[in-house]
């Protein structure tokens, strides 16, 4: 059987373009350097002109790139890379560019989050990133910031409370990232979303058990928007209380962020009780909170009112 000839005949215009491209490649210093380093004959440009052309275009694009938001690569955050195997076959692959490698390094600690409602950009929040603007902050915020930083090396967590937008979640995320970078296993949940997800997956016992187990056993647990969920006896007595009770008994660090103070939280979690003894369940829950965390108030107007403000 005669071998199949896959060679395609080009029309006049296509052949002219191909010849012009090959001529350019034969004169390109980067191409010539690649051929020399890999002991390749320039004849290979006739067969792989498209590969070399894409490679050069990627190099030029990357040299002028200002960051991942401006990436125009075929595979965002990845640059075309050529290599030669032991059969002298040129392999074209896409590998992380310098910006993507930097981002990967910055997000390496994300692996220590066993369950999280944080978004990708949230993992970049840090005390180092916040520090340049501290001179513009109020005295109350600086006190809260200092208490947050100090808590990193303390056995207890914090309950950050104050009006929406005052910076509670930002401090929580900075703490979560700092502790994850220390190798701690972190769980970060937004309580309203958590309760909603558990309701939606009531019949999925594996999800239910895994989620609660991770919350109970995490080195550090973060409960954001605490008290903002659709409160019920089920969410209070079957979800939050068992988790906080075990964490208190085993001295596991826990952080909270809430829009209301301790007294208001107790009232929120007592909402179903009509008898004189009805508030006992709420008191037991809040007792766990105050045992686990030091209260830290954040005052001031919402930062979200500013068009340039980041999500806080």
N, C-alpha and C positions, 0 to 999 in steps of 0.2 A: 504494500500500500504506500503510495507516495505521500510525503508529508504535506499538510495543509499550509498554504501560504496565506498568512494573515496580513500581508502588506497591502495597504490601501493606496489607491491612486488618488492624488490630490488634484483638484482643478487648478487652473493657472493662477488664480488669485491666492488660493490657499498655499500653493507651492511657493509663491513669491514671498508670502508672509513667513512661511517656515524658514526659507533660506535667509531672510533678513534677521529673523530671531536667532538662528544658529550663529550667524556672523557676529551679532551683538554679544552672544554668550562666549564666543571664542576670544573676545577682546576684554571680557569682564575680569578684573583682578581677583575677585572673590571666587569666581568659577574656576579660574586657572589655578588658584591656590588649592581649592578643593580637589581638583584632578591630580595635582602634584602630590598632595599628602596621601592620597589613596591609590597612587600608581595607576591611574585610569587614562586611557587614550582619549584624545579630544573627539574621536569618532563617535563616542557615546552620546555626544550632544545631538547628533542627528536623530537618535532614537528617543532620548529622554529630554528633549528641549522644553516640553511643557512642565516637567517636574522642576527643572532648574529655573525656569521663568517664575513659577509660583514661589519658589524658595527665595529668589532675589526680591520679589515684590514684598514678601513678608518681612524680610530684613529691613527694607526701606520703611515699611509701615511702622515697625517696632521702634526704629531709631527715632522717629518723630512723635511716637505715642506719648501722651501725657497722663495715661492711667487707664485702668480697666473700664471706666465709664466712656472712654473714647475709643475703645478697642474695635477694630474693624476686621479682625482676623476671622477666618473661616470657622475656627473653633475659639470662641471668646476666651481670652486669657491664656491662649496657647499659641506658640510660634512654630512655624514649619521647621523641621529639622531633618537633614539628610544624613544617612549613614550607609556604609557599604558592608555587605556580608561577605562570607568566605568564598562565595561564588561570584564576587564582583557585581552583585545585583544591588542597585540603589534603592534603599528603603526610604519612603517618605512618611514621617510621623509628626504628630503635633505634641509638643511638650510645654509645660507651664513656662510662661515668660517671667521676667524679673518681678513684675507687679503681682502676678498670680502666686509666685513663690513667696513673696513677702506676705501676701494675704494668707496663704496657707500656714505660714509660720505664726501669724497673728491669731489664727483660729485653731491652732493645734490643741489648745486647752479645751476646745469644744467637746472632745472625746470624753472628757470627765463629767459631762452632763448626762446622767442616766435617763432623765425625763425633763423636758423643757418646753415652755411656751415662748421662749425668746425667739426673736427674728434674727436673721444673719447679721444685720448691722448692730444688733444689741451686744454681740460677743466682742465688739471692738470698744465698748464703753469701758473706760478705766479711770482710776484716780489721776494717773499721769495726764490723760487727755483733758480732764476737768480742771487741773491745777492752774493752767495759764489764765483762767478767767476768775479765779478766786478773789482777786483784788476788787472786782466789781460786785461781789456778793454782799448780802446783808450780814450783820453780826450773827443773827439767828441761824442763817444758813451755814456760816463758818463753824458755829458750835456743833451743828448737826453733822457736818462733814467730818470734823475732828472726832466726834463720837463714833462715826461709822468706821473711820480708819483705825481707831483704837480697838474697836471690837474684833478686828481680824485676829488679834493675838489673845483674845479673851475667851473664856468658855461659854459665855452667854451670847445671844444675838441681840437684835434691836427690834422694837416696834416703832416704825416711822409712821407718824400720823400728821395729818394736815389737809388742807383743801386740795382738790385736784390740781395738778400742774405745778406743785411747789417743789418738785424734784425728788420725790420719794422713790419712784421706780428707777430713776437714774442711779441713785446711790445703791439701791438693791442690786442692780445689774453690775455696777462697778465692783461691789463686794463679791458677787457670784463669780465674776471673771477672775478676780484676784485670788480667791480661794481655790478655784479650779486650776489655776496656774501653779498652785502649791501641791497639786495632786489630789485634792479632796474630791470625793464623789458628790456631785451637786444635783439637786432636783429644784427646778424653778417653775412654779405653777402660778397662773392667774386663777384665783379661786372661782370666779364666776364661770370661766371656761372649763375648769376642771369638773365642776358639778354638772355642767351641761354635757360634757363628754361622757361622764359616768352614767348619766341618765340615758343617753343614747346607746350605751353599750351594756345595759343592765343584764342582757342575756349572754353577753360575752364574758364569761366568768374569768377567762385567762387574762383579758385586758384589765378587768376590775381588780383582780388579785395582784397582778404585776404592778399596776399603778400604785396601789396602796402600800405594797411591800417596798417599792422604791422610795416612797415618801417616808415610811417609817424608818428605813435603814440607811438612808443617805447620810453622809458625813455632815452635810449642811443642807437644810431645807429652807426654801424661800417661798413664802405665801404672799403673793401680791394681790392687791384689791381685796384684802381680807375684810369680810363684812359687807361687801358689795354684791355678793351672790344672792340668788333667790333662796333665802333661808327657809329651811324646813327642819322638822325633827330628824328626818333621815340624814340630811346633810350635816347637821350638827352632831347628832348622837352616833351615827353609823360611819361617818366619814372623818370629820375633823377631830372629834374627841378621841377616838382610838389612836389616831396618828399622833396627836399631841401628847396623849397620856404616855404612850410608849417612849416617845422622844424625851419627855421630862424624866421618866424613870431611868432612862439610860444615858442621860446627860448629853444628848445630841443637839448640837447648835442649830438654832432655828431663828429665822428672820421673818418679820411681818411688815406689810405696808397697808395702811388703812386711811380712809378719808375722815374717820371719826376717832375720838379718844376712847380710853378704856371704859368709862362709864357708859358712853353711847353704844359701844360694842356689846356690853352686857345687856343693854335694853333691846338691841337688835336681836340678840339670840334668845331673849325671853319672850318674844312676841307671841308665842303660842300659849303661854302658860296663864291660866286664869285663877289658880288657887294661890293661897298664901305660900305654899311650898313649891309653886310652879317654877320659880326662878332658880331652883337649885341646879338644874342641868346647865343653865347658862353660867351660873357662878363657877361651877366646876370647870367648864371650858375656859373661862377667862382666867381662872386661877392657874391653869396650865400656861396660858399666854404670858402672864406676868412673871411666872417662875422661869420661863425660857428666855424672856427678852426684856431688855431695859427700854423704857419709853423714851422716844426722841421726837420732839415736835418740830415740824417745819412750817413756818409761817410765810406770809407774803402773797402777792397776786400770782395768778397762773402764768407760767412761762409760755404756755401755748398761745397766749394772746399776741406774742411777737411773731411776725412773719418769718423771722430768721431763726426763731427758737427751734431747738431740736426736740424730738419727742421725749417728754419727760413723764 
